[in-house]
């Protein structure tokens, strides 16, 4: 359960500092009951899935390009 802790509070030997956090529901309710926290509603936004239409024809799958080989110089051409 998400709550907003309003002030530093010691509960069960553990300090709870101000801020928003996800707490066990029983502990969260206890902190709310003693007045040091308020419920916090976290908005969870689901990512929207965009469907793409498949276009038919004219599109070829990508092919890996071949490497070009460089011509080696022969020892005969160096002596000229």
One Martini backbone bead per residue (centre of mass of N, CA, C, O) as a GRO file, in nm:
protein
   80
    1UNK     BB    1   0.097   0.037   0.024
    2UNK     BB    2   0.056   0.368  -0.040
    3UNK     BB    3   0.236   0.630   0.137
    4UNK     BB    4   0.256   0.939   0.328
    5UNK     BB    5   0.506   1.053   0.517
    6UNK     BB    6   0.520   1.337   0.740
    7UNK     BB    7   0.712   1.204   0.968
    8UNK     BB    8   0.924   1.106   1.186
    9UNK     BB    9   0.910   0.750   1.282
   10UNK     BB   10   0.885   0.514   1.551
   11UNK     BB   11   0.843   0.161   1.459
   12UNK     BB   12   0.960  -0.119   1.585
   13UNK     BB   13   1.267   0.007   1.556
   14UNK     BB   14   1.174   0.184   1.299
   15UNK     BB   15   1.244   0.426   1.078
   16UNK     BB   16   1.022   0.675   0.935
   17UNK     BB   17   1.039   0.873   0.668
   18UNK     BB   18   0.974   1.120   0.477
   19UNK     BB   19   0.740   1.013   0.228
   20UNK     BB   20   0.713   0.782  -0.033
   21UNK     BB   21   0.563   0.447   0.006
   22UNK     BB   22   0.578   0.090   0.024
   23UNK     BB   23   0.356  -0.078   0.237
   24UNK     BB   24   0.236  -0.259   0.458
   25UNK     BB   25  -0.091  -0.256   0.531
   26UNK     BB   26  -0.070  -0.264   0.843
   27UNK     BB   27   0.144  -0.039   0.877
   28UNK     BB   28   0.000   0.178   0.717
   29UNK     BB   29  -0.252   0.192   0.900
   30UNK     BB   30  -0.102   0.267   1.158
   31UNK     BB   31   0.018   0.536   1.054
   32UNK     BB   32  -0.259   0.660   0.995
   33UNK     BB   33  -0.386   0.631   1.282
   34UNK     BB   34  -0.146   0.817   1.423
   35UNK     BB   35  -0.094   1.066   1.198
   36UNK     BB   36   0.185   1.022   0.995
   37UNK     BB   37  -0.016   0.940   0.756
   38UNK     BB   38  -0.117   0.908   0.408
   39UNK     BB   39  -0.275   0.824   0.152
   40UNK     BB   40  -0.150   0.696  -0.173
   41UNK     BB   41  -0.206   0.746  -0.518
   42UNK     BB   42  -0.087   0.550  -0.771
   43UNK     BB   43  -0.015   0.594  -1.097
   44UNK     BB   44  -0.072   0.350  -1.352
   45UNK     BB   45   0.073   0.332  -1.669
   46UNK     BB   46  -0.010   0.188  -1.954
   47UNK     BB   47   0.119   0.087  -2.230
   48UNK     BB   48   0.064   0.154  -2.558
   49UNK     BB   49  -0.043  -0.042  -2.821
   50UNK     BB   50   0.085  -0.043  -3.149
   51UNK     BB   51  -0.054  -0.111  -3.454
   52UNK     BB   52   0.076  -0.244  -3.747
   53UNK     BB   53   0.061  -0.235  -4.075
   54UNK     BB   54   0.091  -0.446  -4.334
   55UNK     BB   55   0.288  -0.428  -4.613
   56UNK     BB   56   0.249  -0.514  -4.942
   57UNK     BB   57   0.491  -0.521  -5.135
   58UNK     BB   58   0.821  -0.407  -5.241
   59UNK     BB   59   0.948  -0.552  -4.987
   60UNK     BB   60   1.260  -0.640  -4.884
   61UNK     BB   61   1.466  -0.809  -4.722
   62UNK     BB   62   1.734  -0.784  -4.544
   63UNK     BB   63   2.073  -0.784  -4.661
   64UNK     BB   64   2.383  -0.875  -4.634
   65UNK     BB   65   2.667  -0.735  -4.704
   66UNK     BB   66   2.935  -0.764  -4.889
   67UNK     BB   67   3.267  -0.781  -4.903
   68UNK     BB   68   3.525  -0.603  -5.017
   69UNK     BB   69   3.804  -0.670  -5.205
   70UNK     BB   70   4.135  -0.620  -5.206
   71UNK     BB   71   4.399  -0.560  -5.401
   72UNK     BB   72   4.693  -0.705  -5.441
   73UNK     BB   73   5.016  -0.640  -5.446
   74UNK     BB   74   5.272  -0.701  -5.645
   75UNK     BB   75   5.613  -0.733  -5.670
   76UNK     BB   76   5.635  -0.653  -5.975
   77UNK     BB   77   5.507  -0.358  -5.958
   78UNK     BB   78   5.734  -0.234  -5.766
   79UNK     BB   79   5.989  -0.263  -5.975
   80UNK     BB   80   5.890  -0.041  -6.207
   0.00000   0.00000   0.00000
